[in-house]
Amino acid sequence: MTDEIYPGTRASRATLARIAGEASVSMSTVSKVLNGRPGVAPETRARVEELLQASGYNRRGAAQPNPLIELVVNDLVSVWVIEILRGVEHIARENGMSVVVTESGDRHSPGPEWIDGVLQRRPAGVILVFSDLSPQHKLQLRSRNIPFVILDPAGDPAPDVPSVGSANWSGGLLATRHLLSLGHRRIAMISGPDDLMCSRARVSGFRSAMEEAGVEVDDDLVVFGDFHREDGIEHGQRLLSRPDRPTAIFAGSDLQAFGVYEAARELGLRVPEDLSVVGYDDLQVAQWVGPPLTTVRQPLTEMAEQATRLALQLRNGQETETLRVDLATSLVVRDSTTALQPAEAPAA
């Protein structure tokens, strides 16, 4: 096996030899670091990575990347992910590339085994959903000139981290204003994990709309969970079993809203006659459920397309107007919300 993972010019090999000398390691060790192979102590790996980035090795003689876009998601079974995958695949196909999908599980940052694999695959770009990257992972990707873009980032990304998101605060505002316009005042919200930036932004938009209307928020009606249907069932049952139950629920995702539908059905409540429900995402299935779901459209496919284009622009050294993009959200009104009649309001 050759010591040179990126076969290229003599200058490239000389650079690797110099890095090996400065790090006091063998060329074989430098090759392992470049390959993402095991067998290198963490301290040594970090030192070699720093020298690789400082040397600008990735810009002098590295082999061309494989025609791949790597998509990292935390859940492969969600229909939400299908919308993202559709957008990534569309742009990849336009550029003659394939897509590799990696599941990170419940973690917001992919584990150490992932970085070893991605360094071996050498994709043209990496799209990470609901994620962040450790400083070490960023260093490793940048030292190989593998661009990465965070899609719907978990936290507030640093200014030098490319990201694509949506106007989550505005989405929360739109959904709540809609319910308020229908006469609802006792409105509950079921959001996603409170450590996700998008969850907090949607709740903030909800609270802003309530404050704007002069309606006090009952903190007992604002709950955090996850974005899954089961979560909507669990929180929906608890909220709707209260003697002072809400007349409307704003769910942080369409999947949660579908869970609220099920909770209402089990308790003998009708949507929208007894309970108005608003979701978030506008998945394709939202228009097929009964009744069709009023929801905030988050342009997931367009977001994924934009993230993939940005990654390829960075890979090609093209100028970009900004490293942070937030696409607009909009309200899609269907049949799951209706005006509150005075007789429908639950007794306090």
N, C-alpha and C positions, 0 to 999 in steps of 0.2 A: 504494500500500500504506500502510495507516495506521501511525503510529508506536506505537500503543497495542495491544500484543498481547493484553492482557486488558481489552477494552472494559468500562467500568463507570462508576462515579460520577465526578463532578468531583473529589472528594477523591482518588480513585485517580490521575487524571491529574496533579493537583497534586503528589502524592507522587513520581511519576515525574519531573516537571519539577524538583523539588527535588533528587532524586538525581542527575539530569543535571548540575545546577549544582554540587553538592558534588564530583562526580567530574570536573568541567571537561570534559564531553563533551556531545554533542548528544543530543536525544531519540531520534534514529534509532539511535545507538549503544546506548542503554539498551534499545531495542526489540530490537536484534540479540542482546543478552545474554539478554533474556527468552525470545526465540525459540530460542536455541541456534544461531543462524546464525553462519557464519564472518565474517571481516573485522574482528575486534576483537583487539587485541594482548593477550597473556596477562595482563600486568600490569593493563591497563585492565579486562579482564573480571573479574579477581579483585577489584578495587576496587569495581566496580559490584555484584558479588555480595554483598560484605560490607555495602554500604549498603542493598541490598534486604532482607537478613536483619535488619539493625539497625533498619530502618524498620518492620518488621512488615507490609510491603506485601502479603504473601500472605494476611493476615487482613483486609484492608480493600479490598474491591472487586474481587478477582480473579475471573475467570470460572470457572464450574463446570468440573471436570475432565471429560475424555472418559470414557465408560463402558468403560474398559479396565483390565485388570490386566496389567502387563508382567512376564513371567517370563524371567529371564536364566540360561541354563545353559551349560556349557562343552562339551557334546556332545549333538547332536540325534539321534544314531542309537542311543543306548544304551536298552535296555529299562528301565533304572533311571530314566531321565528320564520314561518313559511313566507310571510310578507317581506321580511328582511332578506331572506335567501333569494327571493325572486329578483329584488333590486340588484343585489351583488352579482348574481348570475347573468343578468341582462348586460351589465357593463363589461363583465369578464368576457362574455361571448363576443361582444362587439370588438374586443381587442384580441381575439383568438386565444383566450385563456380559459382554464378550468378553475373550479372552486373546491377547496378542501375545507371541510367543516370540523371543528373541534369543540367538544363539550367541556366546559370548565366546571360544571356542577354548581353548587351553591356559592362558590367563591366569587367575589367581585374581581379577583385578579387570578389569571391562570397560574397553575402551580409550576414548580421547577422542572417537572418532566416535560411540560409543554415547550419551554424555551429550547431544550435540547433537540426536540423534534423539529421545531420550526427552523433552527439553524441548519439542520441537515437538509430540509426541504428547500430552503432558500427561495421563498415565494417572492413575487414581484411586489407584494404589499400584504398587510395584515389589517383586518377590520375586527375590532373587539367591541362586543355589545355589552352594555351594563357593566363595564369593566374599568379597571385602571391598571397601570403597570408599575411594578416596583422600579426604583432607580436603576437597579442592576439589570433588569430586563430591558429598560430603555437604552441603557448603555450598550448592551449586547446587540440589539437590533440596529442601532445607529452605527455601530462600528462595522456592520456588514452592509450598510446602505440599504436596509430593509425598512421602508417607510411603514408607519402604522397610523391608523386613525381610530379614535374612540367614537363609537356610535351610541348616542344616548348615555353619556358618561355617568358613572355612579356618583362621583363627586365633582367638584369644580376643578376642571383640568388646568394645569399650569399654562401660562401664555404660549409656551413653545410646544405644547402638545396639540396636534391637530384633532379637532372634534366636530361632530355633526349632531345636532339635537333638534328640538322643536320648542315652540313657545308654550311651555307647560303652564306657566303662571296664567297666561292669557286663556289657555284651555280651561283651567279651573274657574276662572272668572266667567267665561262664556256659559259654561254648564250651570253655574249657580244663578247667574242673572236670568237664565231661561226659566228655571224653577221658580224664582222669585216673581217673575212676570206672570206666572200662572197662579199666583196667590199663595204659594207654599211659603211657610215661615219656619215650620219645624222640619228642618232638612238635616239629614245625616250624611256623613261622608265616610266611605270605606276606602282608605288609600293603600298604597303599597308599602314596602319596607321604609322605615323612617331614616335609614342611612343612605337612601338613594336620593340624589338631587331632584330627579323628576317628581318623586312622591312629595317631597317637601314643597316644591314649587306649586304643585296642583292644590295642595292644602292651603298654601298662602293665597292663591287666587280665589279659592272658596271663601276664605275668611275676609278677604278684601271686598268681595261682592256683598257678603252679609253686612259688613260694616257700612259700606256705601248705602245700603238700603235701610240702615238703622235697625237691623235685626241682630239681637244678641245671639252669639254662638253658644250652644250647650256643649261644653267640652266632652260630656259623656257620649255625645253622638258623633264624635270624630275619632275614628279608630285606624290604626295601622296594622297591616298584615302582610300578605304577599299579593301577587297579581293573579292568582289562580281561582278557578271556579269553586273549589272546595272552601277557600277562604271566604268567598262571597256567601256561600251557604251558612257557614258557621257564624259570621258576624251578622248576616241578615237575620237569622233566627233569633239571635240575642236582641238585636235592635227592635225587631218587629214583635217580640214577646213582651215588651215593656207596656205598662198601662198607658203611658204617654208616648206611644210609638210615633215615629216620624211619619209624615205624609209623603215624603219624597226621600230618595236615597241617590246620592251621586257616588258612583263606583269609580275607582281609579283605573279600571280596565274593563273592557267588554267581557272578559272571562269572569271577573268578579260580578258584573251585572247579571250574567247568566246564572250565577250562583244565587243572587238575590231573587231572581225569578223563581228558582226552585224553593227557596226558603218561604217566599210569599205563598206559593201554591200549597206547601205543606201546612201552612197556618190558615188556609182558607181565604187568603186575600187575593184580589184580582189586580192585575196590572193592565191598564192604568187606573181603573175605576177606584180602587182602594189605595193604590200606591203608585206614584210616578217614579220612574227609574231612568237615570242617565248613565251611560257608560263612557268609556274612553278608548280610543284607537280607531274605531270604525273598521274592524275586521270585516271581510266579505260576508261572514256568517251572520253579522249583526242585522242585515236586512232580511234574513231568512227565518229568524226565530219568530215566535209568536208571543206577543205582538212585536213587529219590527222595532228595533232598539234605537231610541234617540241617543246620540253619542257625539263625542268630540272627535273629529277626524284628525288623527296624527298621521302625516304622510309617510308611513313606514317605508314603503317601497322607494319613494323618492329620496328619503333620507339615506337609504342604503346605496342607491345609485350615486348620490352626491359624495358619500364617504368613499366609495370605490374610485370615482373619478379623481378625488383629491389625492388618494394614495398613489394613483398612477401618475398624476401630475408631479408629485414630489419625487417619485422614482425617476422620472424623466428630466428632473431639474428645471421644470417649468415654473415660472413666476405664478404665485397665487395671491389673490387680493387679500385674503384673510385665512388664518388657520382655524377659526371658529365660525361655524355656520349654524344658525337656528332657523328652521323653516316654520312657516306660519301654520297655526291650527285653526279649525273652523267647526262650527256647530252644525250637525246634521239632525234635523228634527224629523222623527218618525212617529210611531203610534204608542210609545211606552210612557209618554207624558201627557197630562191633560190638566185643565184648570181645576183648582181645588174648590169644591162647593162647601159653603159654610157648614152644612150638616155632616160633611165628611171629616171635619177636624176632630181628632180624638180628644176626649176630655183630659184636662190636666190633672 
